[in-house]
Amino acid sequence: MAGDEKYDIGYYGTDYMTDEDVGRLLKITEQAEKFEVMMMEFDCAMAKVRTKLEILNKEMALKNRRNPFEYIKYRLKSPRSIYGKLKVKGVPFTVENIENTINDVAGIRVICSFIDDIYGIRDSFDVQDDVEILQEKDYIASPKENGYRSLHLIVRVPIFLSNEKKYMNVEVQFRTIAMDFWASVEHKMKYKKEISNAEIIVEELRYSADLINQLDRRMLQIRERIERSDGPEADRI
């Protein structure tokens, strides 16, 4: 590629920018080292939040005799994805703008067994003095138009580096197993290029999301009924 101007944020569409292109752009703009440090810091913040979640999982498992989590996924956004998000926002591609405008560079997804586990963990986060919930979007109580359900939090946590204490943001998403299954299928369907009868499929997905929500709530009722019927003999099971 000829000319540094081709690495300006306005030159490429997101579909054509690769991680390698972003790496070259960072070198040209003398931000490569700062970007690497920033990603390390986000990784540390993500590890801290993940550890907190795992501790809560162990505590709640001991208290309730069952694990509230099925599993945890976590990831850092790719350079290409970060570039694309800034481009959509119309913001210049700088390390400072990444830190100040993108809240989900570090992301964790927690798959829970039941809906009440989601809110129980959320409440536990809220009382910890080194976790600040900056933003909450409850798509379980108020689903998106397409039927998507999940609880999204942006949390702020401190990380302790060799010479400073720094606060970083991490996105945490909570879903039940059923919600996660629906979201995974919907995501795959969304990115198929050509779908015949798309309107019908969208409506079927929305209807399926409602059925899954009913299933989640019915399973919660069954669990609560079992727990109410358990007596002292339950610990022997």
Secondary structure as GFF3:
##gff-version 3
##sequence-region A 1 237
A	DSSP	three_ten_helix	4	7	.	.	.	ID=ss1
A	DSSP	three_ten_helix	14	16	.	.	.	ID=ss2
A	DSSP	alpha_helix	19	28	.	.	.	ID=ss3
A	DSSP	alpha_helix	32	64	.	.	.	ID=ss4
A	DSSP	beta_strand	69	76	.	.	.	ID=ss5
A	DSSP	alpha_helix	79	89	.	.	.	ID=ss6
A	DSSP	alpha_helix	95	101	.	.	.	ID=ss7
A	DSSP	beta_strand	106	112	.	.	.	ID=ss8
A	DSSP	alpha_helix	115	126	.	.	.	ID=ss9
A	DSSP	beta_strand	132	138	.	.	.	ID=ss10
A	DSSP	beta_strand	151	160	.	.	.	ID=ss11
A	DSSP	beta_strand	165	176	.	.	.	ID=ss12
A	DSSP	alpha_helix	177	190	.	.	.	ID=ss13
A	DSSP	alpha_helix	198	229	.	.	.	ID=ss14
A	DSSP	three_ten_helix	232	236	.	.	.	ID=ss15
###
